[in-house]
Amino acid sequence: MAFTLEINRLRQEVERALPVATEIRRDLHRHPELALEERRTAQVVLTRLQKLGVEALRVDETGALGLIQGGRPGPVVALRADMDALPVTEETGVPYASQHAGKMHACGHDGHTACLLGVAEVLSRLRQELPGTVKLIFQPAEEGGGGARRMVEAGVLQDPDVERIVALHSWPDLLAGQIGVRAGAMLAAVDTFQVTVRGRGGHGAHPHRCIDPILISARIIDAVQSIVSREVDPLESAVVTVGHIEGGKTRNVIPDTCFFEGTVRTLSEETRRHVQSVFMRTVNGVAAAHGATAEIAYHRELPVVINDAGVVDTLRDLGTELLGAENVAEIATPSMGGEDFSLYLEQVPGALFRLGVGPGRPALHASTFDFNDDALATGMLMLAGYVLREP
């Protein structure tokens, strides 16, 4: 691994950019915006890029793209950060807590965006040493809303064509200053389902005259839990979760319908197809056995995040050189969480690595989670370092 400049200079430029990145991170935390609402956030990004002299444009209303041409020949590499918040009421108590009720940055996307803006500042000063071209992708709507798909369809990987792409994600189980890498499956495929069970309503005192969709839904939900334990190879991984159920309006009336919805997570395409097939069979079969019908909407949302082995090798070597081998964790098993970064990886090779934000941080999506500003420098070093290495 070789760099186009001394590592100490890279560290100095990261330290120089760190105060503004921290300030931006906390500003974004105060003003969270949900998926496809990120107009203010995108404007903060565009204003900062323009101030740095980086070519910038808004993409699909709530996204942004920066382009930095290097002073040396080399590849076209993309770096991606997600910008959206979650519909969660913040309970951190920090001075820069969300000013918008029911919205907060509970997954660290404020930190991801600030990291990439910090990288923009570093690279804007090191253009002559930069080999090739860097695209800075600031993506909306990672937490649902199809943000990655929108950005890909808008052409962010084209003109010029991106050859590799890298992203990071906050990870409370790793300490600030550490990263985690893994080749192959890193995060699970995400599918969703909505089921409406149709029975026959009536008086709660006369269930024998009814076809109770609530009871039938309960039996379906119980049955689909056996998909993982009895239909999936024990050496494979799958999750079937029902997160919402709704049926009836009052205690003494059996309703006509009951609705429930949830998510399925898998780590291989074969298992993904199999679970979908068994889910459909089970839901329809249990409903029919009780004289009811089931309407099923099953959506294949996101593929598995599959990290390119070559890109991961580069990140591992880079982390060892910049952070020390003791701060580069090999991730033994993938997470069953999902990430729409997988949609970029369907188009070009790349990798997502974990950015440590511990210790003592709550779980991602918790109302008490807050990105650790001590992790900003590590993220900036890794992202800037990746594009500044010799191609």
C-alpha positions in Angstrom: 0.0 0.0 0.0 1.4 3.4 -1.0 0.0 6.9 -0.7 0.4 9.9 -3.0 1.4 12.0 0.1 2.8 11.4 3.5 0.5 9.9 6.1 1.4 12.6 8.6 0.1 15.3 6.2 -3.2 13.4 5.8 -3.5 13.3 9.6 -2.9 17.0 9.8 -5.5 17.8 7.2 -8.1 15.6 9.0 -7.3 17.4 12.2 -7.7 20.7 10.5 -11.1 19.7 9.1 -12.4 18.2 12.3 -13.8 21.3 14.1 -16.1 22.2 11.2 -17.1 18.6 10.7 -18.0 18.4 14.4 -20.0 21.6 14.2 -21.9 20.4 11.2 -22.6 17.0 12.8 -24.2 18.7 15.8 -26.2 21.1 13.6 -27.6 18.2 11.6 -28.4 16.4 14.9 -30.5 19.4 16.0 -32.4 19.4 12.7 -33.2 15.8 11.8 -35.2 15.2 8.7 -37.0 11.9 7.8 -36.7 10.0 4.6 -37.3 12.2 1.5 -37.6 15.3 3.6 -33.9 16.1 3.7 -34.1 19.4 1.9 -32.4 21.4 4.7 -29.7 18.7 5.1 -29.0 18.6 1.4 -28.7 22.4 1.4 -26.2 22.3 4.2 -24.2 19.8 2.2 -24.4 21.8 -1.0 -23.5 25.1 0.7 -20.5 23.5 2.4 -19.3 21.8 -0.9 -19.6 25.1 -2.8 -17.7 26.9 -0.1 -14.9 24.4 -0.5 -14.8 24.9 -4.2 -16.2 21.4 -4.9 -18.5 20.9 -7.9 -21.9 20.1 -6.4 -25.5 19.6 -7.5 -28.7 18.6 -5.9 -30.0 15.1 -6.9 -33.7 14.1 -6.9 -34.7 17.1 -4.6 -33.3 15.6 -1.3 -29.9 14.2 -2.4 -26.6 15.8 -3.2 -23.5 15.0 -5.2 -20.0 16.4 -5.1 -17.3 15.8 -7.7 -13.6 16.3 -7.1 -11.1 15.9 -10.0 -7.7 14.9 -8.9 -4.4 16.1 -10.2 -3.1 12.7 -11.1 -4.5 10.0 -13.4 -6.5 7.3 -11.6 -9.9 5.6 -11.1 -13.3 7.0 -10.5 -14.2 6.2 -6.9 -17.4 7.0 -5.0 -17.9 7.6 -1.3 -21.4 7.5 0.1 -23.1 8.9 3.2 -26.8 8.6 4.2 -28.5 11.6 5.6 -32.0 10.7 6.9 -33.2 10.5 10.5 -35.8 8.3 12.2 -39.3 8.8 13.5 -38.1 8.5 17.1 -38.5 11.0 20.0 -35.0 11.8 21.3 -34.1 11.1 25.0 -30.4 11.8 25.0 -30.4 15.0 26.9 -27.4 16.4 25.0 -27.2 20.2 24.4 -27.6 19.7 20.6 -30.6 17.3 20.9 -33.3 17.3 18.2 -35.4 20.4 18.0 -38.2 18.5 16.1 -40.5 16.3 18.2 -40.7 12.7 17.0 -37.6 12.9 14.8 -34.0 12.2 15.7 -30.7 10.9 14.3 -30.8 7.6 16.1 -28.7 5.7 13.6 -25.7 8.0 13.2 -26.4 9.4 9.7 -25.6 12.8 11.0 -22.1 11.5 11.7 -21.9 9.8 8.3 -22.8 13.0 6.5 -20.3 15.1 8.6 -17.6 12.5 7.9 -18.0 12.8 4.2 -18.1 16.6 4.4 -14.9 16.5 6.3 -13.4 14.3 3.6 -14.5 16.9 1.0 -12.6 19.5 2.9 -9.5 17.3 3.1 -9.6 16.3 -0.6 -10.3 19.9 -1.7 -6.9 20.8 -0.2 -5.1 17.7 -1.6 -6.5 17.8 -5.1 -3.0 17.7 -6.7 -2.1 14.5 -4.8 -5.5 12.9 -5.5 -5.3 10.1 -8.2 -8.4 10.1 -10.4 -11.9 11.4 -9.6 -14.0 11.1 -6.4 -17.7 11.3 -6.3 -19.2 12.2 -2.9 -22.8 10.8 -2.8 -25.0 12.2 -0.1 -28.0 10.0 -0.1 -31.5 10.5 1.3 -34.0 7.9 2.6 -31.8 5.0 3.6 -34.3 4.1 6.4 -37.0 3.2 3.8 -38.1 5.3 1.0 -35.8 3.9 -1.7 -33.0 6.5 -1.4 -30.2 4.4 -2.9 -32.5 3.3 -5.8 -33.4 6.9 -6.5 -29.8 8.0 -6.5 -28.7 5.1 -8.8 -31.6 5.8 -11.2 -30.6 9.5 -11.2 -27.2 8.5 -12.6 -24.8 9.1 -9.7 -22.7 6.1 -10.7 -22.3 7.4 -14.3 -20.7 10.2 -16.2 -18.0 9.5 -15.3 -18.6 5.8 -14.5 -17.8 4.8 -11.0 -15.3 1.9 -10.7 -15.5 1.3 -6.9 -17.6 2.6 -4.0 -17.1 2.7 -0.2 -19.3 3.6 2.7 -19.2 3.4 6.5 -21.8 2.8 9.2 -21.7 3.6 12.9 -21.3 0.6 15.1 -21.7 0.9 18.9 -20.1 -2.5 19.6 -16.7 -1.2 18.4 -14.7 1.5 20.2 -14.2 4.9 18.6 -10.9 4.7 16.7 -11.7 1.2 15.5 -13.2 -0.2 12.3 -14.7 -3.5 11.4 -14.2 -5.2 8.0 -15.7 -8.3 6.4 -15.6 -9.7 2.8 -18.7 -11.3 1.4 -22.1 -10.9 3.1 -22.0 -8.0 5.6 -25.7 -7.2 6.0 -28.9 -9.2 5.2 -31.4 -9.0 2.4 -34.6 -7.2 3.5 -38.1 -8.3 2.5 -41.4 -7.1 3.9 -44.9 -8.5 4.0 -48.4 -7.3 4.7 -51.2 -9.9 5.3 -54.9 -9.3 5.6 -56.9 -12.3 6.9 -60.5 -12.2 5.8 -63.0 -14.2 7.9 -66.6 -13.5 8.9 -67.5 -11.2 11.7 -70.2 -11.3 14.3 -71.0 -11.2 18.0 -68.3 -12.1 20.4 -70.7 -14.3 22.4 -71.4 -16.5 19.3 -68.0 -17.4 17.8 -69.4 -20.6 16.3 -71.3 -18.4 13.8 -68.1 -16.5 12.8 -64.8 -17.2 11.2 -62.5 -15.3 13.6 -59.7 -13.6 11.7 -57.9 -12.6 14.9 -57.6 -16.2 16.1 -56.5 -17.3 12.7 -53.9 -14.5 12.4 -52.5 -15.6 15.8 -52.2 -19.1 14.5 -50.6 -17.9 11.2 -48.1 -15.8 13.2 -47.2 -18.8 15.4 -46.9 -21.0 12.3 -44.5 -18.7 10.3 -42.1 -18.7 13.3 -41.4 -22.4 12.5 -40.2 -21.4 9.0 -36.7 -20.6 10.5 -36.5 -23.6 12.8 -38.0 -26.2 10.5 -37.7 -25.0 6.9 -34.3 -23.3 6.8 -30.9 -25.2 6.8 -29.5 -24.8 10.3 -26.3 -23.6 8.8 -28.1 -20.8 7.0 -29.6 -17.7 8.7 -33.1 -16.2 8.5 -35.4 -14.0 10.5 -39.2 -13.8 10.3 -40.6 -11.0 12.5 -44.2 -9.7 12.8 -44.0 -6.1 14.1 -47.5 -4.8 13.7 -51.0 -6.4 14.1 -54.3 -4.8 14.0 -57.8 -6.3 14.2 -61.2 -5.3 15.6 -62.5 -2.2 17.3 -64.1 -3.4 20.5 -64.1 -6.2 23.0 -67.4 -8.0 22.1 -67.3 -8.0 18.3 -65.4 -10.5 16.1 -64.3 -8.4 13.1 -64.3 -9.4 9.4 -60.6 -8.9 9.0 -57.3 -8.8 10.8 -54.1 -7.2 9.4 -50.4 -7.9 10.3 -47.1 -7.0 8.7 -43.4 -7.6 9.3 -40.0 -8.3 7.8 -37.9 -11.2 6.6 -34.1 -11.2 6.6 -31.8 -13.7 4.9 -28.2 -14.0 3.8 -28.4 -15.9 0.5 -30.6 -15.7 -2.5 -31.4 -19.4 -2.3 -32.7 -19.0 1.3 -34.5 -15.8 0.4 -36.5 -17.5 -2.4 -37.2 -20.5 -0.2 -38.5 -18.5 2.8 -40.8 -16.5 0.6 -42.2 -19.6 -1.0 -42.8 -21.3 2.4 -44.2 -18.1 3.9 -46.9 -17.9 1.1 -47.7 -21.6 1.5 -48.0 -21.4 5.3 -50.1 -18.3 5.4 -52.5 -19.5 2.8 -52.7 -23.0 4.2 -53.4 -22.0 7.8 -56.0 -19.5 6.6 -57.7 -22.1 4.4 -57.7 -24.7 7.2 -59.9 -22.3 9.3 -62.2 -21.3 6.5 -60.7 -17.9 5.9 -58.7 -16.3 3.1 -55.5 -14.4 3.2 -54.3 -11.5 1.0 -50.6 -11.3 0.9 -48.3 -8.5 -0.3 -44.7 -9.7 -0.2 -42.0 -7.2 -1.3 -38.4 -8.0 -2.0 -36.9 -4.7 -0.8 -33.1 -5.0 -0.6 -30.5 -7.6 -1.6 -27.7 -8.8 0.7 -24.8 -6.3 1.2 -22.0 -8.2 -0.4 -18.6 -6.6 0.1 -16.0 -7.1 -2.6 -13.0 -9.1 -1.3 -10.4 -6.9 -3.1 -11.9 -3.6 -1.7 -12.0 -5.1 1.8 -8.4 -6.2 1.5 -7.5 -2.6 0.7 -9.5 -1.3 3.6 -7.9 -3.8 6.0 -4.4 -2.8 4.9 -5.3 0.9 5.0 -6.8 0.6 8.5 -3.7 -1.3 9.7 -1.5 1.5 8.4 -3.6 4.4 9.6 -5.1 3.1 12.8 -2.9 0.1 13.8 -3.7 -3.6 13.4 -5.2 -3.7 16.9 -7.9 -1.3 15.7 -9.0 -3.3 12.7 -11.6 -5.9 13.7 -12.4 -8.9 11.5 -16.2 -9.3 11.6 -16.8 -13.0 11.9 -20.5 -13.0 11.2 -22.8 -10.7 9.2 -25.6 -8.6 10.8 -29.2 -9.4 10.0 -29.8 -5.7 9.7 -30.2 -4.3 6.2 -28.7 -1.4 4.2 -29.7 -0.1 0.8 -26.0 0.4 0.0 -26.5 -3.1 -1.4 -28.1 -1.5 -4.5 -24.9 0.3 -5.3 -22.9 -2.9 -4.9 -25.2 -4.6 -7.5 -23.7 -2.1 -10.0 -20.1 -1.7 -9.0 -17.7 -3.5 -6.6 -17.2 -1.9 -3.2 -17.6 -2.4 0.5 -19.2 -1.0 3.6 -17.1 -1.0 6.8 -18.2 -0.6 10.4 -17.1 2.6 12.2 -16.7 2.2 16.0 -18.6 4.7 18.1 -18.3 3.1 21.5 -17.9 2.7 24.4 -21.2 3.0 26.2 -23.4 3.9 23.3 -26.9 2.5 23.2 -28.1 0.3 20.3 -28.7 1.9 16.9 -32.3 3.2 16.6 -32.6 3.7 20.4 -34.0 7.0 21.6 -30.9 7.5 23.7 -28.4 6.9 20.8 -26.0 9.6 19.8 -23.1 9.5 17.4 -19.7 9.7 19.0 -17.8 12.7 17.7 -14.5 11.0 18.7 -15.2 8.7 15.7 -15.3 11.4 13.1 -11.5 11.5 12.6 -11.3 7.8 12.1 -14.1 7.9 9.5 -12.5 10.8 7.7 -9.0 9.1 7.7 -10.4 5.9 6.2 -12.5 7.5 3.5 -9.9 10.0 2.5 -7.1 7.5 2.8 -8.9 5.0 0.5 -9.1 7.5 -2.4 -5.6 8.9 -1.8 -3.8 5.6 -2.0 -1.9 4.7 -5.2 -4.4 3.0 -7.7 
